[in-house]
Amino acid sequence: MEDFRHLMLFAKVVDFGGISAAARALSIPKATISRAVASLESSLGIRLLERSGRKMRLTEAGSVVHQHCQRIAEEIEEAQAAVNEIRSVPRGRLRVAAPLTFGRTLLSPSLSDFLRTHPDIRVELELTNRQVDPIEENFDVVIRLGPLADSTLIAKEIGTVHFVLCAGPGYLSSHPDIRCPIDLEQHLVIDFFGGADHRQWSLSRGQEVAQVKVRPRLDVNDPIVRRDAALADIGITLLPAWIANREVQKNGLKLILPDWRMTPSTRIYALYPNRRSLSAKSRSFLNFLEARIRPELGALQVERSDDA
């Protein structure tokens, strides 16, 4: 690398017509350039410049070396142009990691549109609930549900997951009415308890806050399984709004206590290593998430059906 730097400084001396002129143009001390040229001559074992007072001329060897330096400079410019093109045009392999439910229910339906829009991008998608390290595992973008731990990673918020209570019409018709949060304590519940005997649900309505202790009829960490159990009239479940919404629209599930909001909500982030080195393919995917996923999260606030 040092010889390479000396070659480039030598080329600048020739291009600017002398060491002093090159030093002024490059804002480098004259002595630094003189040492670089002398070191290069010593390394090659031949004189490159003939100096007479303030005049300078290339030796035969110096002329040959300068020609090669020009070719190297052209190659560097072409390489830089190629890199800039890669950064500006989305192309290449894009490695993405996302949680299972997010990937299957939010990302999957619109991923084909992203691929059609960017035909030069090849997506490698890993769906996993483990905490992926983008740097260690060489992922371009990692989707993660918050809160986030302190990190040197860049985090772009995609949106917020809101949770709603719902159940199948068959279950609701065969069990007591639910008119206030405390009524939930008398019902069968489907949620993720992690082996605990009970869990406390927190609900709010304006300034009102209610804490309800519920016990599991089914304890499962996957919301798709919880949805399916609710559709089978097993009990009341807690689901992300975007999952519940689709079933409510099909009349497969009905909302429970729609005036009450489950707390807390959960934010979704896209993580990536470094903003300055963000490639065009990663930038296009982040823009896609913002354009497609963020509005869907915001729009899927389930509305109360007329007969809920």
N, C-alpha and C positions, 0 to 999 in steps of 0.2 A: 504493500500500500504506500510506503514511503517513496519507493522508486516511481510509482504511478504518479504521485503528487509532484515529484521532481520533473517528470516528463511534461505534465500539464503546465507547470510554471515555466519550463523552458519554451514550450510552444507559445505562451503568452509573451515572453520576452521577444520572440521573433515577430509575432503578430503586431506588437506595439512598437517595434523598432528599437528596443533597448531596455536595459534593466530599470533605469529610472522611470521611463514612461510606463512600463508594466507595473512598477511599484505604486505609482500614482493612480493608475486605473483600477488596480485591485485593492488599494488601501492596505498594502502590505509593506513592511519595512524593506528598504532596498537591500539591506544586509541579508535578510531572510532569503530573498530571491537569489542573490549572489551565491550564498552558501548552497542553495538547492542546485543551481547550475553546476557549481564546482563539484558537488557530491555526485551528480549524474555523470559528469565527465570522468571522475575517478572510478565510478562503478563500471563504466563502459571501457575505460582504459584508453580514451581517445579525446582529443579536443574537439568541441562542437562549435565554439565561437572564437573568432579572431578579433581581438580588441586593439584599437589604436587610438589613444586619446578618448574622445567621445564617440568615435565611430565604431561600428560593430558589423561584422559580416559573418555569414555562415561558412563553415568549412564544408568540404564535400560530405564528410560523415554527418555533420550537423544538418545538412540539407536532407539527407536520407532519413534521419531520425525525425525531423520536423514533418516530413510527409506521412510517416507512420502516426505521429501525434495527431495530425489532422484527421486521419482515418479513425483513430480511437475516439476523438471528439465527436465525429459524425455518428459512430456506433452508440456512443453514450446518449446523444440527442435522440436517436431512433429508439433506444431502449426506454428513455423517459417518455417519449411520445406513446410507445406501446403501453407502458404502465398507466399513463393518463387515460388512454382509451379504455383499458380494462376497468379503471375506477369510474369512468363516466358512463359506460355501457354495461347494464346488468348482464353478467354472464358467469358461467362456471358453476361449481358445486356449492350449494348453500346448505350448511348443516344446522338444523334446528332441533331443539329439545323442548318438549311441552308436556304438562301434566296430562294424564290419560283422559279425564273427562273434558277438559278444554279442547284437546286435540280431536276427540271423537265427535263432540257435539257442536263446537263452535268453529274450529279451524277446518275440519274435514269438508263441510258443505261448500265452502268457498275457495278451497285450495286449488281446485281445478281452474278457476278463473284466473288466479295468480299465475299458474303455469302457462295458460293460454296467452296471457298478456306479456309474459317474459319467456319466449321460446328458447332463449339461450341459457336459461338457468335450470340446473338439475337439482332438485330438492332432495335432501336426505333427512327424513323426519324420524326422530325417536320419541315415542310416547312413554313417559316414565314418571312416577311420583317421587323418585329419589331426587336429592338436591344435586344437580349437575354443575360442575365447574367448567365454564366456557373456555377458560385458558388452558387448564390441564387436559381437558378432553377435546379441545380443538373444535368447539362449536362456534358458529358465527352469531347465533341468537338463541337465547334461552328464555322461555316463558316461565315466570314464577309467580305464585300467589303470595302476597305479603302477609305480615310485615317483613321487611328485608333487614338482614343483618348488615352491620357496617361492612363496606366493601369498596375496593378500588374500581369495581365495574360501573359502567354507565347504566342507569336505569331509566327507561321511558315508560311512564304509566299508560296503560292501554285503556283501562276502565275499572269499574267497580262491580263486584258480584253482590247482588242483593238476594236474600233468602226469603222464601215464602213457605207457609204451611198449606198442605193440601191433602186430600184423601179421595178415594173413589166414591162415586155416588151410592154404590151398593153398601159400603161400610157406613156412610153417613145416614142412610135411610134406616139402618138397623141398630143404631146406637143413639144415645141421648144427644140432644142439641148442644152445640157449643156457642154460647152467647158472650162469654168473657174468658180471658186467659185462664183463670183458675179452673174452668171446666175441663181443660186439657188433662189435668191430673187424674181424671177418671177414665181416660181413654187409652187404647193400645197405640204405641208409638214405634215408629221405624226411624232410627237415626244411628249415628256413629258414636257409641259410648266407650269404645276401646276396652271392653270388658268390665266397665264400672256398673254397679247396680242401679244407678240413677244418674241423671244429668239435669242441670238447671238451664231452662230456656229463658232468655231475656227478651221481652217485647216492650215496645214503646208506642205511644199514640199521643203526639203533641208533647205535653209536659208530663203525661202519665207514664209510669214505668211499672212493669209487672214481672216478677220472678216466679217461674213455674217449675216445680220439680216433677220430672217425668221418668218413667221406667221403660226399658226396652222390651218390645215384643220381638223385634228383630234388630240386632246390632251388626251394622255392616258399614264399611268405610267407602263404598262405591255408590255414588248418587244414582247411577243407572239401575243398579239392583234395587235401591230404595224406591225409585220411580216404578219399577216393574211390580214390586210388592204392593205399592199403593194402588196401582191399576188393578191388582188382583184382590182388592178390598181387605188387605191384611191389617191396615191401620193408618194412622196419620203420620205423614212424613214431612221432613224439612228438605227443600230442594233449592238449588240455584234458580232464580226467576226465569232464566232463558230456557231451562229444561221444563219447568212446570208450565210455562206459557203455551208450549206446543200441545201439551196434553189438555190444558183447559180449553184451548180453541177447538179441539176435537171432541170436547165433552167427556174425555176419559177421566179427568180429575176435576175437582172443584176446590176453589180456594176456601180457606178457613180463616176467620178473623181478618179479612182483607184490609180493615182500617188500622190494624196493628202492624208495626214493622219489626221484623226480627233483627236483633243487634248482637254483635257488630257486623257490619258489612266487610267484605274482603276485597282489597285492590289487586289488580293483575298488572304485572310489569313485564317488559321485554328487557333483558339484560344483554349487554355486549361489552367487549373488552375496552375499546378506546375510541372515542369520538373522532380523533384526528386521522386514524387509519381505517375508518369505516368505508368499506367497499361499496360499489354501486349496487351489487346484489343484495347486501345487507340493508342498505338504505331503502331500496325498493320494497323489501319485505316489511320493514318497519312502517313505511308509508301505507302499505296494504293493510297491515293490522289496524292502523289508525283510521283508515278510510272504511274498512268493512266491519271489523270486530267492535271498535268503540261505539259506533252508532247502534249496533245490534244490542250491545249490553245496555245502552241507555234507553233504547226503545222497548226492551222486553220487561217493562214494569207491568206485571200482570194486572189487568183491570178486572174488577168484580163483575161476574156474570149476573144476569137479572135474577136468577133463581138461587144464587149462592146463599 
